[in-house]
């Protein structure tokens, strides 16, 4: 009997861009702080949430760089 592996993707939207963050979630430094988990935002726009919860521009810069260059990181994939 063959085994079937089901992988659930976590996809978020920032502005009009979609990102697959499945491989990033385990590395997210704020995961679980204030009981907020990235998986809870699957399929949702995170623009407002990012504005409220990030104290530096680093997360915005990472996503904006991916948008500008079209080059994904190994953890965050831009979905075209």
Secondary structure, 3 states (H helix, E strand, C coil): CCCCCCCCCCEEEECCEEEECCCCHHHCCCCCHHHCCHHHHCCCECHHHHHHHCCCCHHHHHHHHHHHHCCCCCCCEEEC
